[in-house]
Amino acid sequence: MSALIDLEAYAEEVASFCALAEAFVARESAPALKRIVDDLRAGIAKGLPSWTWSTPTAIHFQPSNRYDSPGKKARSAHFTLGFVCSFTRPERVNKKPGAVWAVAHTATHIKVERDDNALHCLHFDYKNAGQLGPQLHIQVSEADTGGLPIPRLASAAFLPTDCADVMLCELHPEAWEKRQRAGNNQWHVGIVRNGQEHRTVAYLNDIGAQWRADIRRTRFSLIQAYTSTVPSLPSHKKELAQKGW
Amino acid sequence: MKSKGDIVYIDDEPEGLVALAKAEGSGQRLAGFTPDDLKRAAKAASSASLWVFDYFTVEQERVVPTLDAPGSSGLGVFHQFRRLLGEARPPSVLVSSHLEEAIGVFDYTRRHIVAEQLGVEWVSNKAKADEPIREIVALADAVASIVKAHKSLAEVDSARYPEAVASRVLRLPTAVAWNAVAVQDIDSWRPPATTSTPAENKTVGDLLLKLDPKLKLSRELVAWMVRQVLPYPSFLVRAPHVATRLGITLACLRSALAKKSKLAELLQSSLYGGVLAGFLGDRWWSAGVDALAFDVPRDAVQRKAHLKELVAPAALRELPIGEWVVVSDDELVETDEIALVGDCVRASDEHFPSQAPPAWVKIESAKASKVLARKVRLEDQNGLVT
């Protein structure tokens, strides 16, 4: 089920995330990083009934050899990130529309490349209506699995900034943590942290409610088949997306 | 605030600039005074929109700096006026036909920096034909415009202040979808939010001066515009930024604007028309340009068709696929050149406002200049290694 999202609030979160992540983005992708913030704001301002926010070109992140590679010296690797997020206006809008849309579809594509040309592609998806698998999931690209779309693994991350956060942790574990802990970044960290917490808790509570309601399934199989009934994603301010209703 | 004689001009020979102003149709704006007539000048200065001081008020001092007695430069007069009127004073402009003799060698394209260092708002070269008069009149007009809006700026709630500055001073169009985004952008550039000075009369000797409480905010807003907003890509951007965001060459953009294309029509609402419009060249609202760029299709075939329709009857010249940036020169001043991001690195210096994005400079330029190389950001230094 699609959830409502206050995109103006999320745009604040995106701007804060980009301010934190800027140091990890390759120079060649610096204009693209700025553009995703500008495009999101422009899309919100236009107020179209349905529209897409996406990366025209994938964003390249800085390489790292400080990722987890036990027993071996890690070779330099980097990841690129691209996404497509589609939003539609909720059906009932009584007043002049605010910045509230329904998440129709999101897919964030990650490509991890190592300097010896080893390549790995995966994507974070928001399940479409009628699709099997967890509402929020990661899967390895079907091109890498001989066309096999499974397994889909439950994920807490689905919005592009959440996915970038996950990948930065994987490839730049120490530097990304240091960046977040730096004193003068606390304002940005706070906004991103709160946004992630409120969204994730909404989904966890929803899963918990479904667990309690359905006693004829195992917990993990319910997660694996989880379809969200979260009507509205709380923003970093913990406000539910209700503006304009 | 009257417009006749609203520009107080101090010069040992004011006739030259006054004559130039007359030729430009602004003769009645300039009230010229010599250094012998400072009391009358001070009285006029208390209600002026702008003060203009010629640096060399004694010709002899231009030839040889004097060590026999305190010098009598226009800056000295400025400081006396500043002491008289305090914060209730308009912006000031330092002029000279011999600027480098006066204040040393400096980059004229970054004169907003040297102006700030000298304590004035602007510096202009009297030898540059009609440029000083245009600039002086534009600055005085800006002050007059802000003074008119002063009441609404002073009384508005703090939450609505950026919006008030946007609409009253910067003339942000209200009936555009991107209005709220532009207001946010303006707020992120921290417009001055000073309150008024007390309205009072001041007596100095036999001089009665009427202090105008509206001048402080006017001066600070003008200073903000010329020192921060206009010299850097802010909520207002230059034509090369418009071109790169749309994915067309600058020549194509200029041709489309000249030929009254659909693009020219669509960009009209984004063309900046507030105070100091055109002062350092045309600017466009960044939020408005983003709104236009948002509609450009991602698919190559659709994009070409869309842009072709936009720029017609001008011929479409698309930028090749890639990330394009506006290049700055060795002094970190934006040029009209655009280049692929891979050929550039990011640089800034101590004068950049914290909210300004870094300048993009060509790698080859940074490699050729040690000074420029040191201004390149640390994370881009590896781009300079051969």
Interface residues (C-beta under 8 A of the other chain):
Chain A: A23 R27 E28 S29 A30 P31 A32 K34 D38 D39 R41 A42 G43 I44 A45 K46 G47 S54 P56 T57
Chain B: A177 W178 N179 A180 V181 Q184 S286 A287 D290 A291 A293 F294 R298 E323 W324 V325 V341 G342 V345 R346 P357 E379 D380 G383
